[in-house]
Every structure is written in structure tokens, then in C-alpha cells.
């Protein structure tokens, strides 16, 4: 959940996000709620500059979840809550829930479709990598 290599794997082939040299995990940086950790450039298809984000966490509980509210060039507002919850019927499984609240600066319908598609892809990658259902 905090490993940037895993985050990149979730997003490829659609997007690639950068981080400063030496930062491999979000926990490599002092997390102060509401204070940006670093600026991340976002590249479409891995090489076309698309956007940037000032990665900002409101909370981080490794193994449980995080709340991210990162200013982005393309969004008036962006709030991403990720929770890792106990599976209701199988103690060997977990439920990953991403809740997104955002307001695009332009092309709201297209932006909403793209974000939905990206997170559908991210969850498919996680299921494949973790052997989930």
C-alpha cells in the first residue's frame, strides 16, 4: 500500500507517476497530515506528460489504509480514501475499498470515465498480483 513500485504496477499501462530519487515507499518521507510529501509528475502511457500531483496524505495507517488529498493540475479537488477491511466470510481474504471524491477542472464526463477506468484497472492488477477474486 505504501510501496511506490506497487503503485506504479497498479497504474501501468495507463499512467506512470514519478517520485524523487531515493523514495521507494511513502513511509520514506516524513508524513505530516495535510503537508505535501513531494511533487509527482503523471505521464500518460508512461511517457506523455499529462498532469502533476502534490502527493499529500491526511492519514496513513500501513496495512489498514490511507486518506490522500493531493492538489492536482487537472482537478479542483481530489480525495482518495483506501481501506483494507476484513473479508466478511473468509479470514484469509481482505476487501480493498477505494472511495474517490473529485471535481475535474474540465471535461467532467470524460475525466469521471477515465478515473473509473483507471481504478477498475488498478483493482484488476491487484487481484491478479495478490491472487484475489
Buried (B, 14 or more C-beta within 10 A) or exposed (E): BBEBEBBBBBBBEBBBBBBEEEBEBBEBBEBEEEEBBBBBEBBBEEEEEBBBBBBBBBBBEEEEBBBBBBBBEBBEEBBBBBBBEEEEEEEEEBEBEEEBEBEBEEEEEEBEEBBEEBBEBBBEBBEEEEEBE
